[in-house]
Amino acid sequence: MALLTLEDISQIKSVQVVARTIVAGFITGLHRSPYHGFSITFADHRPYELGDDLRHLDWKLLARLKKKYTRRFEEETNMRVLIILDSSPSMLYPIDSNMKFKFSVFGTAALMYLLKLQRDAFSLYLIGQDAMDKPSIKPVHYRRNMGLLERYIDEPPHSESDIITALEKAAYFMPKRSLIILFSDMLDNSLYAQDDEFINGLQTVLRFHRSRLNDVLIFHVFDSLTEKDLKLSNTSWIKLKDVELPSLQEEVSIKEIASEYAKAFDNWQKTIEEICLRGGADYALVDIREPFAAILLRFLARRSKMVS
């Protein structure tokens, strides 16, 4: 199967194997509709250009493909990437499965594997950690970060969600012209104080990144089966419990609030999307029940713009 979903790879225990499987399936899927015509050029080779040193020409590829490619070396790394992963309680929903977090971990691992193949320097940051690591292309760096994902896939670190602070840290820490990738359900502790606090904070930090010529790509993850439509429940009454603040819970009539709940969900999603677009960030609403291909395609589209 080419375009893999979370359900397809749920039985694979190793995050590294999952990453390779997702990317391999994705590359196979590029040759099929609806992705035909989209191509990947890995950073270890690039097309020969007039004036390039012939000593770097790959003669074996020339003989096999009848096309000229030059080898690309470590110092020719095109991008510096920071992947920010939200591990707050709301990302551990649905309860007992942690599907939003697992989807984000596997998506992160697939991107890390793709970055490794393309020799792009990257770093991983889980919201709540004290420090960020410098981006690197070294194999030991890749293995250490994969090990971090392996460690947390079944027992995620329980940290408060502070998306704005994490993005601010990234703006100060990363060099200019970096790519910042965020996996989050965009539910933040500051929302409990006031919606405007989070909205204004997001607008401000995205402007800050734009001033530093950084690209920001936000993957807004959600579960279409359980988070968007209360009508899926078999009962007429349901107890709503806040996973970020468990003390907040209330039993409500589904008939009375279903339409308002769906409207509130859509309004919040559109608000986040509008803020991102105004702030110059890329935004993608990602359903954890859909194939991982959407993540890789969005990343490659952004990468091609940055290195062109």
N, C-alpha and C positions, 0 to 999 in steps of 0.2 A: 504494500500500500504506500503510495507516494506522499499524499497530503495527510500527515499523521495528526491525530487529536490526542487529548489527554487520556481518553479511554483506551486508545490503541496502545499506548506505551505504559499503562498503569502497572503492568506485571513486571516491568524491567526494574531491577533494584538499583543499578548503578547509574548515577547522574551523568557520568562521562559517556557511558554507552548510549543513554537516551539522547545526549547532545549530538553524537555522531549519527545516530539513527535518524533524528529529525532533519539534520542538514542533508544527509544522503537522500532521504525521501524527498526533500524539498528540491534538490538539484534535479532529481529524476522528474519531478512534477513540472519543472520549468519547461520541459519539452512537450507538455500536454496543455490543452486548453484548460483554463483561461490565461495561462502564463506564457504561452508560446511567444518567442521573440525577445523575452527578457533574458539577459545574459549576465554571467558572473566572470570577472577577470580577477584572478587571485594575484596578490601583490608580489609573488615570487617571480612573476614574469610580466612583461608589458610589451605591446607591439613595438617593433623597431621603428625608430624615427631617423630621418636623414641627419647625419652628424653624430649619431651615437657611436661610441667606441666599439669597433668590431670584435675586440677581445671579449666583450660581454655577450656576444651573439650566441644563442643556444643552437649549435649546429645540428644536434640530434633532433630537436623540434623542427628545424628547417627541412631536414631530410624526410621526416615522417609526415609533416603537415603541409610542406611546401609554403610555409609562412614564416616570416622573420619575427623572432621574439628575443628580447634581451633579458638577462637575469637581473633581478632587482635585489639589492643588498639591505642589511638591517638598518643602515643609516638612512634608507629611503622610505622609512615608515611614513605613511600618509596622514594618519590620524591619531589623535589621543582621545580615548573614550572612557567615560566613567558611567558605570551602570549602578543606579541606586535602586535598592530593593526594599519595599515596605513590608515589614513583618509584624505589624500591629495586630491586635486581636480581630479586627474586622476582616483582615486578610486571611484569617484562619477559618473563615466561613466558607461553605456550610460546615457546621459543627460536626465533629467526628470524621471529617474527611480532609479538611484543610485544602480544598480544591483550588481556591484562588491563589493561595500561596504556592502550592505545588506547581500550578500552571506557570506562575511567574518565575519560579526557580528553574523549571525546564526551559522556559523561553530565554532566561538569562544564560543558562548553560549553552544553549544552541548558539546564541549570539557570541559568547566567549569562544566557542569552537570555531565559528566563522571568522572572528577577528584573528584568532591564532593562525588560521589558514592564510589569511590576507596580510599577516605580519603587521597588524595595526596594534599599537600599544593600548592597553586597557587596564582598568582597575575596577574593583567591586566594592560597594559600600552598602551595608545594611543599616537602615535608619535606626539610630540609637547607639551605634558604635561610637567610640571616642575619637578615632582618627581615621583618615583616609590614606590609602597607599598610593604611591606614585605609579602612574601608568607604566607598564613594561611589556616587552614581547618575550621575555626570558621564559624558557620552559618551566623553571622552578616556580615562577610567579603564577603561571597557568595552573600548574598542579596544586599549588597552595589554595588558590581560589576555588578550584573544583572541589578540593577537599572540604572547604568551608560550606559549600552547597550540599555536599554529601552529609556533612555533620548535622545540618539544620533541616533537611528535607522532611524528616519525620518528627523532629522535636524543634520547632522554630523558636528562636529567641523571642521572649515576650517583651516587647518594647512599646512605649507610647508612640503614637503616630505624630510626627512633627515634620511634615513634608516641607514646609517653608524653610525651617532651619537647615534641613538637609540640602536643599537647593542653594541656600545662601552659602553654606560651607563649600559646596562644589564650585560656586562662582569665585570665591576667594582662593581656593586650593588649586584648581585646574588652570593650566596655561591658557592664554587666549586662543580662540579658534578651535576649541575642543567640542566634542559631542557629548552631551549629557543625556542619558537615557533613564527614565523613571518608570518602574513598574509599581502601580498603586491603584487602590480602589477609590482614591481621592476622598476618603473620609478621614478627617483630621480632628485632633483634640480641640483645636481652637474653634471648631464649629459649635461646640457646646457653649462657648462664651457668646459668640455672635457670628452669623454667617458672613457679615461684611468684613470681619477681621481676617478670615481666611481668604476671601476674594481679593481684598486689597493687598494682602501679603503676597498672594500668587502673582498679581499684576506687577507689583514692585520688583519681585525677584526675577521675573521673566524679562523685565526691562533692563535689569542689571546684567543679566546674561547677554542680552542683545548688545549692550554697550561694550561688552568684552568680546563681541563677535563670536560668541558661542552659539552652537545649535543645540536646541533642546527638543527631545522627542519623548512625549508622554504616552505611555500605554495605560489607558484607563480600563482596568480589568473588572469584569462583573460576571455574574452567573445568570444567564437569561432564564434558566428553568426555575430558579427559586427566589431570585431577588427582584424581579421586575413585575411579576404577575401573581398577586395573592389569590387569584381564582383557581390556582392549581391545587389549593388545599381541599380536602374532602369534607371538611367541617364548616359550619356556618360561623363559628367563633374561633378566634386564634389568639394566642398570647404572643405579643411582640416583645422581644427582649433585645436590648442594645448590647452587642458583643463588645463594644469598647467600654461601656459603663454598665455592667450587669445589673446594677441596682435600678436602672431605668427599664421598667417593663409594665405592660398594660394589656389586659384582655379586651379585644375589640371585635365588633361585628364585621366580617368580611364584606357582606353586602353593602354596608354603609361606607366603608372606607376604600374599597378596592379601586374605584375609578380615581379617587383623589390621590391614593398612593402611587398609582401608575403615572399620574400627571406630575406629581412631585418628583418622581424618579427622572422622568424625561426632562423636566425643567432644570434639575440640578446638572444633568449630563450636558445639556445645551449651554448652560451657564459656564461650565468648565471649558467646554470646547471654544466658546466665544472668547473667553479670557486668553486661552492659549493662542488662538489665531491673532488676536489683537497684540499679544506680546511677542509675536514672531516665532512661536513654538509650533512644532508639528504635534498633532493630536490624533490618537487612534483609539476608538472605543473597541475593546477586544473582549469577545465572548469566550469564556474558558471552555465552552463546549464545541468551539469551532477549531479548524486546523491551525497549527503553529505557523503555517506558511504566511499568514497575514503579517506576523511580526517580522519575519525575515525579509519579506518584500518591502515593507515600510522602511526597515533599516537600510537595505541596499539602495533604495531610491534616494534616501537622505545622503548616504555615503557617496553615491555617484555625483551628487550636486556639489559636495564639499571638496572632492578631489579633482573635479573637472576644471 
